[in-house]
């Protein structure tokens, strides 16, 4: 049986990554942070499982109040994000090949936009967000200041990617 899901579509991943990079406030982002953001953009229902810091309690209410749907729950989110990794890396390499991100920094697990402009047709598509996706973008920008590493860092709060053995 052949089943399609946007999480495992490289072209959809390229679109999501570019959408995330146009929404982020900082110039440079860690690869793992971008991968986690992409996971939540793909599976917005999973955002209710994040351990939110006190400053983001309003976002917590948005996602906790959402009606739970057992058909949208993932059995093993850690496995899904690991299955998504090759698609995410390939998408970022594709974006780097177009010169939209720095390929040298990508090899060092950092993602930085270059000065090359994203086509206007694509930018117009980014603005066509559902309410759920726009809330995820708000969530992402809210978690910008949170450190990626450590016991109360972004990786730890999401529980998606192992953080204990990270080298800073």
HELIX and SHEET records of a PDB file:
HELIX    1   1 UNK A    6  UNK A    8  5                                   3    
HELIX    2   2 UNK A   10  UNK A   23  1                                  14    
HELIX    3   3 UNK A   31  UNK A   42  1                                  12    
HELIX    4   4 UNK A   44  UNK A   49  5                                   6    
HELIX    5   5 UNK A   54  UNK A   56  5                                   3    
HELIX    6   6 UNK A   57  UNK A   64  1                                   8    
HELIX    7   7 UNK A   77  UNK A   97  1                                  21    
HELIX    8   8 UNK A  103  UNK A  106  1                                   4    
HELIX    9   9 UNK A  120  UNK A  126  1                                   7    
HELIX   10  10 UNK A  131  UNK A  142  1                                  12    
HELIX   11  11 UNK A  154  UNK A  158  1                                   5    
SHEET    1   A 2 UNK A  28  UNK A  30  0                                        
SHEET    2   A 2 UNK A 110  UNK A 112 -1                                        
END                                                                             
